[in-house]
């Protein structure tokens, strides 16, 4: 990586952290493309995916008992707004150098049948070194568990990719036990996405506007310190 790219990466990370980010990493999009077909051909010019994570409020999560609460819904929306603001600032900083950048908003679903967005924020986060895909098919960070939401900025800027994290959930099954849809199994490949979505649709009746959220497995997945006690 050129010195200019190293300096830019450091500048972007400091910017993101100053605006409330908890995690910042860079993924090699060639590696991501080898693992998924979710990156549209329109993004072929982009070589890097910047993954930015913001932690959800611990107190709000602890108040979840049998499904999403109004407070969790507000926190979910607050974090998404923060993520999108950070992504916009990072995008602007990159384009000011003459490189191309495109932010992909948090929680923007384009395929409801498959529950997919323009890109997989969690997969790019995985290749950006944030963690591994857990039994709840969420990105699990060693320190924060699944209690983080993510946003992505795609770019052709020469940024050094971060390394994959060598980790897994081992014998921990907290998300499996608490899942109200019985959607989680012993491995990510066993996750029943349709059962999960059906439960989200059921929970949606709790809110005046459509919000397909739950929070149960997110609350259960607290990170390394808690995970090692399983």
C-alpha positions in Angstrom: 0.0 0.0 0.0 1.3 3.5 -0.9 2.0 5.9 1.9 -0.9 8.0 0.7 -3.3 5.0 1.1 -2.0 4.3 4.6 -2.5 7.9 5.6 -6.0 7.9 4.1 -7.0 4.8 5.9 -5.8 6.2 9.2 -7.6 9.4 8.6 -10.9 7.6 7.7 -10.7 5.5 10.8 -10.1 8.5 13.1 -13.1 10.2 11.4 -15.4 7.3 11.9 -14.4 6.8 15.5 -14.8 10.5 16.3 -18.4 10.2 15.0 -19.3 7.3 17.2 -18.1 4.2 15.4 -17.0 1.2 17.5 -15.4 -0.8 14.7 -13.6 0.2 11.5 -12.0 -2.2 8.9 -11.3 -2.7 5.2 -12.2 -5.7 3.2 -10.7 -6.9 -0.1 -13.7 -7.1 -2.4 -12.1 -9.7 -4.6 -12.1 -12.1 -1.6 -15.7 -11.1 -0.9 -16.7 -11.8 -4.5 -15.2 -15.2 -4.3 -17.5 -16.0 -1.4 -20.8 -14.5 -2.6 -22.8 -13.4 -5.6 -24.3 -10.5 -3.6 -22.0 -7.8 -5.1 -23.7 -6.4 -8.2 -21.7 -5.9 -11.3 -22.3 -2.2 -11.0 -19.7 -2.3 -8.1 -17.0 -4.0 -10.2 -14.9 -0.9 -10.2 -14.7 -0.9 -6.5 -11.8 -2.9 -4.9 -12.3 -2.3 -1.2 -15.2 -2.3 1.2 -15.0 -0.2 4.3 -17.0 -1.7 7.1 -18.1 0.5 10.0 -19.8 -0.8 13.1 -21.7 1.0 15.9 -22.6 -0.8 19.1 -26.2 -1.0 20.3 -26.9 0.4 23.8 -26.4 -2.3 26.4 -29.2 -1.1 28.7 -31.7 -1.1 25.9 -30.8 -4.7 24.9 -31.0 -5.9 28.5 -34.6 -4.8 28.7 -35.6 -7.1 25.9 -37.5 -10.1 27.3 -39.8 -11.7 24.8 -39.2 -9.7 21.6 -38.6 -6.1 20.5 -39.5 -3.2 22.7 -40.3 0.4 21.7 -37.0 1.4 23.2 -35.1 -1.2 21.1 -36.9 0.1 18.0 -35.8 3.6 18.7 -32.2 2.5 19.4 -32.2 0.5 16.1 -33.2 3.5 14.2 -30.8 5.8 16.1 -27.9 3.5 15.3 -28.8 3.2 11.6 -29.0 7.0 11.4 -25.5 7.3 13.1 -24.1 4.7 10.7 -25.4 6.4 7.6 -24.0 9.8 8.8 -20.6 8.3 9.4 -20.7 6.5 6.0 -21.6 9.8 4.3 -18.7 11.6 6.0 -16.3 8.8 5.0 -17.5 8.8 1.4 -17.0 12.6 1.3 -13.5 12.3 2.6 -12.6 9.7 0.1 -14.0 11.5 -2.9 -12.1 14.7 -1.8 -8.9 12.8 -2.7 -10.1 12.0 -6.2 -11.0 8.4 -5.6 -14.4 6.9 -6.1 -16.6 6.0 -3.1 -20.2 4.8 -2.7 -21.9 4.4 0.7 -24.5 1.5 1.0 -27.1 2.5 3.6 -27.6 0.4 6.7 -30.7 -1.8 6.7 -31.8 -1.1 3.1 -33.6 -4.2 1.9 -33.9 -4.7 -1.8 -35.1 -8.3 -1.8 -37.6 -9.1 0.9 -38.0 -12.8 -0.2 -34.3 -13.4 0.5 -33.9 -10.6 3.0 -31.0 -9.1 1.1 -29.7 -5.6 0.6 -27.5 -4.2 -2.1 -24.5 -5.8 -0.4 -24.1 -8.0 2.7 -22.8 -5.7 5.4 -22.0 -8.6 7.7 -20.0 -10.5 5.0 -18.0 -7.4 4.2 -17.5 -6.9 7.9 -16.2 -10.4 8.2 -13.6 -9.8 5.5 -12.8 -6.5 7.2 -11.7 -8.4 10.2 -14.6 -7.7 12.6 -15.5 -11.3 13.4 -17.2 -14.5 12.1 -20.7 -15.5 11.1 -22.4 -17.0 14.1 -25.1 -19.6 14.5 -27.7 -16.7 14.3 -26.1 -15.8 10.9 -25.1 -12.5 12.3 -21.6 -11.1 12.4 -20.1 -12.0 15.8 -17.3 -9.7 17.1 -15.0 -11.2 19.8 -15.5 -8.2 22.1 -19.0 -7.0 21.3 -20.7 -10.2 20.1 -23.6 -9.6 17.8 -24.5 -6.3 19.5 -23.2 -4.2 16.6 -24.9 -2.8 13.5 -22.9 -2.1 10.3 -22.7 0.1 7.2 -20.5 -0.2 4.2 -18.6 2.2 1.9 -17.3 0.8 -1.4 -14.3 2.4 -3.0 -11.4 2.1 -5.4 -9.1 3.9 -3.0 -5.8 2.0 -2.3 -6.5 1.0 1.2 -4.8 -2.0 2.9 -7.3 -4.8 3.7 -7.6 -6.1 7.2 -7.1 -9.8 8.0 -9.8 -12.3 8.6 -10.5 -13.2 12.2 -9.9 -16.9 13.1 -12.9 -17.5 15.4 -16.2 -19.3 15.9 -19.0 -19.7 18.4 -17.6 -23.1 19.6 -20.1 -24.7 22.0 -22.0 -21.5 22.8 -25.7 -21.9 22.0 -27.3 -18.9 23.7 -28.8 -17.5 20.5 -30.2 -21.0 19.7 -31.8 -21.3 23.1 -33.5 -17.9 23.1 -34.6 -17.7 19.4 -38.4 -17.3 19.5 -38.7 -18.7 16.0 -36.5 -21.8 16.7 -34.6 -20.7 13.6 -31.0 -21.1 14.8 -29.2 -24.5 14.8 -25.8 -25.8 15.5 -24.2 -24.1 12.5 -25.0 -21.0 10.3 -26.0 -23.4 7.5 -28.8 -24.7 9.6 -30.4 -21.3 10.1 -34.1 -21.2 9.0 -34.4 -17.7 7.4 -38.1 -18.1 6.6 -39.0 -19.0 10.2 -37.0 -16.0 11.4 -38.8 -13.6 8.9 -42.2 -15.0 9.9 -41.5 -14.2 13.5 -40.2 -10.7 12.6 -43.5 -10.1 10.7 -45.4 -11.2 13.8 -43.4 -8.8 16.0 -44.0 -6.1 13.5 -47.6 -5.8 14.8 -46.1 -4.2 17.9 -45.2 -1.0 16.0 -47.2 1.6 14.2 -44.8 1.6 11.3 -43.1 -1.5 9.7 -40.0 -2.5 11.5 -38.8 -6.1 11.0 -36.7 -6.5 14.1 -36.5 -8.9 17.1 -33.3 -8.4 19.2 -33.5 -11.7 21.1 -30.4 -13.4 19.7 -28.5 -10.0 19.6 -29.1 -9.6 23.4 -27.9 -13.2 24.0 -24.6 -12.7 22.1 -22.5 -10.5 24.2 -19.0 -11.2 23.0 -15.8 -13.1 24.0 -16.0 -12.7 27.8 -19.5 -14.0 28.0 -19.0 -16.6 25.3 -16.2 -18.3 27.0 -18.5 -19.1 29.9 -20.8 -21.2 27.7 
